[in-house]
């Protein structure tokens, strides 16, 4: 009898154990924060670095073994004692992301460009960052403790409906626009103006961006060349604000001029492109490509592997300074404190200097993080671009404006090969002189977008103004012949 009771007890315990074992994953999943993140394609370190890719800095080695997504999930559990599962997805353009949101896709954290951040803020879709996120005494707040003072000022001094960008957005990557060019064919002077697009010496050898914002900006720069480069305009104490106003001119007159200009130079261009310009430059199909600085770095890196050297030039009229930044969406976060903590922790994790270095090394774009008291970002730049001790053609390259509140701080001066000022370093970290003529592109409101998009459709589609005179003569002759035949046919019917 006793044996039977013991057997029953053991059986019951086994069933309970099996039940609890099956229930454990469900309980663990229920306690796990699910964080839905949507970022640009190929815009984060995926790990799997080769053994020869160790970044050996004075402060310690940096190496990407796993993806940053996996590393974040482990770090979050070790740091906060909670599980987080990241559902990571990507988008191709800002407009793709906006359409995804419009169609009902739900994300907690997204990383659009500055004008889309402004648009989503204006539409009241963005949740503000918490007060805790800005606590500089918290050593885990890598973003606020490490963001570049230069970038921070821009976010603090620009607003949407009275709300400054920094209250809702945290910078991820930044850069400028210009031309990647073949210095054996195109001179630096020729490449350093938006008017390169109309230069007939490079007929069908130049590509520009296949999106209205970037190409409209370039057209405005070309059309206002004389004004923007005049000594009076450049010496004005309000130069920075005046430049932003001029480059964001969306008056009907300016839109009409830009349309005429772009339709006029269309045949001089090889193509409007979104991503093919990099390959076209590397293979030599074109001699100049309007490019974002991060993609310019990639293009120069890839060409250099084949001993083919390309340069990067910034137009003298103005360059567009762009940002991609993290914002939390109200539709996803839904005032859930656990989700908000995880989202802000993600921003801080990718802002940690070693992770910022990993991302820069992997994708070629420039992090908004300067590191604060952590020296690894500057060490990385020296590791990447610093001149060898026996090099002769070297220059000092001050970057105090990016790393400190005091732009004249000589502690942040690199000694680099002179050629790097026109190549990867100059693209990733523009000089202070170039930064002075950088302008933010403000977002278009609904009415402006409608007008500019119609203009862009006319530019990209058939343009009646470009029909040659001989074709018009033939068309008129054909129409006249058709009318004559019709009249003759009617006359014959009347006679019958």
Secondary structure, 3 states (H helix, E strand, C coil): CHHHHHHHHHHHHHHHHHHHHHHHHHHHHHCCEEEEEEEECCCCCCCCCCHHHCEEECCEEECCCCCHHHHHHHHHHHHHCCCEEEEEEEECCHHHHHHHHHCCCCCCEECCEHHHHHHHHHCCCEECCCHHHHCCCCCCCHHHHHECHHHHHHHHHCEECCEEHHHCEEEEEEEEEEEEECCCCCCHHHHCCHHHHHCHHHCCCEEEECCHHHHHHHHHHHHCHHHHCCHHHHHCCCHHHHHHHHHCCCCHHHHHHHHHHHHHHHHHCCEEECCHHHHHHHCCCCCEEEEEHHHHHHHHHHHHHCCCCCEEECCCCCEEEEEEEEEEEHHHHCCCHHHHHHHHHHHHHHHCHHHHHHHHHHHCCEECECCCCCCHHHHHHHHHHECCCCCCCEEEEECHHHHCCCCCCHHHEEEEEHHHHHCHHHHHCCCHHHHHCEECCCCCCHHHHHHHHHHHHHHHCCCHHHCCHHHHHHHHHHHHHHHHHHHHHHHHHHHC
